[in-house]
Amino acid sequence: MTIYVLFFLYLGTRRVWMAGCSPQPRAAWMAQHARNFSMVVADWELPCRYLVHDRDTSFIALDATLKTDALRILNTPPDSPQCNAFAERHAREIRATLDDLILLGEFHLRYTFAVIEKHHNARRPHQGIGNVIPLAFDYPTEPALQAEVQREAALGGLLNHYSIKNAA
């Protein structure tokens, strides 16, 4: 079964928002997720000027809902995934994680997407922005001793985050 996933990625911080998934992304579904995304952007207080996506006809409803004077819609050229490299990288990250799982239904898929989103935003450092995590928290300046490091695993160890144990 093919499931289509809609996600938005803010390039400035590499923060991602998984909008939803559907076996058949119809215009009403896309328009609703566009409205939801506009509320998320307002909550995040992010200055979005461009929306970049490929030329799939599914995005017509998305464009119609989000098009404003402040937001410009940019379509990538045909057959050129390099023009949207950050989104392609995130899609590859999702696929690589899903390749190692046996999904047990749509609820399991949605749960997996929520874990991937949380890991991407709160645990995964991004080299392109100086190894910063999008929802940055305090990182130590000195390397830790091996005995002080602890591992936080998600999705049965497919996603991992290493941090220093609390000395308390």
C-alpha positions as CSV (number, residue, x, y, z in Angstrom):
1,M,0.0,0.0,0.0
2,T,1.3,3.5,-0.8
3,I,0.9,6.2,1.8
4,Y,1.7,9.8,0.9
5,V,3.3,11.9,3.7
6,L,3.1,15.7,3.8
7,F,5.7,17.5,5.9
8,F,7.0,21.0,6.1
9,L,10.6,21.9,6.7
10,Y,11.8,25.4,7.8
11,L,15.2,25.9,6.1
12,G,16.5,28.5,8.6
13,T,16.5,26.0,11.6
14,R,15.8,22.7,9.8
15,R,12.8,22.3,12.0
16,V,10.2,19.9,10.5
17,W,6.5,19.5,11.0
18,M,4.8,16.3,9.9
19,A,1.4,17.4,8.7
20,G,-0.1,14.1,8.0
21,C,-0.3,11.0,5.8
22,S,-3.0,9.7,3.5
23,P,-3.4,6.9,0.9
24,Q,-5.0,9.4,-1.4
25,P,-4.2,13.1,-0.8
26,R,-7.2,14.9,-2.2
27,A,-7.6,18.6,-2.5
28,A,-9.7,19.0,0.6
29,W,-7.1,17.1,2.7
30,M,-4.3,19.2,1.3
31,A,-6.2,22.5,1.9
32,Q,-6.9,21.5,5.5
33,H,-3.3,20.7,6.2
34,A,-2.3,24.0,4.6
35,R,-4.6,25.8,7.0
36,N,-3.2,23.8,9.9
37,F,0.4,24.7,8.8
38,S,-0.4,28.4,8.7
39,M,-1.5,28.2,12.3
40,V,1.8,26.3,13.2
41,V,3.8,29.0,11.5
42,A,2.0,31.7,13.5
43,D,2.7,29.7,16.7
44,W,6.4,29.2,15.9
45,E,6.6,32.9,14.9
46,L,8.7,32.1,11.8
47,P,9.2,34.5,9.0
48,C,8.2,32.3,6.0
49,R,8.7,34.0,2.7
50,Y,8.8,31.0,0.3
51,L,7.1,27.6,-0.1
52,V,9.2,25.3,-2.2
53,H,7.8,22.1,-3.6
54,D,7.9,19.9,-6.7
55,R,5.4,20.1,-9.5
56,D,3.1,17.4,-8.2
57,T,-0.5,18.3,-9.0
58,S,-1.4,17.4,-5.3
59,F,0.1,20.8,-4.3
60,I,-2.5,22.9,-6.2
61,A,-4.9,23.0,-3.2
62,L,-2.0,23.7,-0.9
63,D,-0.8,26.6,-3.1
64,A,-4.3,28.1,-3.3
65,T,-4.8,28.0,0.5
66,L,-1.3,29.4,1.4
67,K,-0.8,31.9,-1.3
68,T,-0.5,35.4,0.2
69,D,1.4,38.5,-0.7
70,A,4.0,37.6,2.0
71,L,4.5,33.9,0.8
72,R,5.8,33.2,-2.6
73,I,5.2,29.7,-4.1
74,L,8.3,28.2,-5.9
75,N,8.1,25.0,-7.9
76,T,11.3,23.1,-8.5
77,P,12.2,22.3,-12.1
78,P,11.2,18.8,-13.4
79,D,13.4,15.9,-12.4
80,S,15.7,18.0,-10.2
81,P,15.6,16.8,-6.6
82,Q,18.8,18.8,-5.8
83,C,16.7,22.0,-5.9
84,N,14.9,20.9,-2.7
85,A,17.8,19.0,-1.1
86,F,16.8,19.5,2.5
87,A,13.4,18.0,2.0
88,E,14.8,15.2,-0.1
89,R,17.3,14.5,2.8
90,H,14.5,14.4,5.3
91,A,12.4,12.1,3.0
92,R,15.5,9.8,2.8
93,E,15.8,9.8,6.6
94,I,12.1,8.8,6.9
95,R,12.5,6.0,4.3
96,A,15.6,4.6,5.9
97,T,13.8,4.4,9.2
98,L,10.7,2.8,7.7
99,D,12.8,0.3,5.8
100,D,13.8,-1.3,9.1
101,L,10.2,-1.5,10.5
102,I,7.2,-3.8,9.9
103,L,4.3,-1.4,10.3
104,L,1.2,-2.7,11.8
105,G,-1.3,-0.3,10.4
106,E,-2.0,3.4,10.0
107,F,-1.9,4.2,13.7
108,H,1.6,2.6,13.9
109,L,2.7,4.6,10.9
110,R,1.5,7.9,12.5
111,Y,3.2,7.0,15.8
112,T,6.4,6.3,13.9
113,F,6.2,9.7,12.1
114,A,5.7,11.5,15.5
115,V,8.8,9.8,16.9
116,I,10.8,10.7,13.7
117,E,9.6,14.3,14.0
118,K,10.5,14.5,17.7
119,H,14.0,13.0,17.0
120,H,14.6,15.3,14.1
121,N,13.6,18.5,15.9
122,A,14.9,17.7,19.5
123,R,17.7,15.3,19.2
124,R,19.4,15.3,15.7
125,P,22.2,17.8,15.2
126,H,22.4,19.3,11.7
127,Q,25.8,19.9,10.1
128,G,24.5,22.7,7.8
129,I,23.7,24.9,10.7
130,G,26.8,24.3,12.8
131,N,25.7,21.0,14.4
132,V,22.9,22.7,16.2
133,I,19.6,21.0,17.1
134,P,16.5,22.9,15.8
135,L,14.9,22.9,19.3
136,A,18.3,23.6,20.9
137,F,18.9,22.8,24.5
138,D,22.1,23.1,26.5
139,Y,25.0,21.2,25.1
140,P,28.2,20.7,27.0
141,T,31.3,22.4,25.8
142,E,33.7,19.7,26.9
143,P,33.6,16.1,25.7
144,A,32.3,13.6,28.3
145,L,34.1,10.6,29.7
146,Q,32.8,7.3,28.3
147,A,31.3,6.3,31.6
148,E,29.2,9.5,31.7
149,V,27.4,9.0,28.4
150,Q,23.9,7.6,28.2
151,R,21.9,6.5,25.2
152,E,18.3,7.3,24.6
153,A,16.8,5.0,22.0
154,A,13.6,5.5,20.0
155,L,11.8,3.1,17.7
156,G,13.6,0.1,19.2
157,G,17.1,1.6,18.7
158,L,16.6,2.8,15.1
159,L,17.0,6.4,16.3
160,N,19.5,7.1,19.1
161,H,20.5,10.2,21.0
162,Y,23.6,10.3,23.3
163,S,23.8,12.7,26.2
164,I,25.8,13.2,29.4
165,K,24.3,11.6,32.6
166,N,23.2,14.0,35.2
167,A,25.8,14.3,37.9
168,A,23.1,14.8,40.6
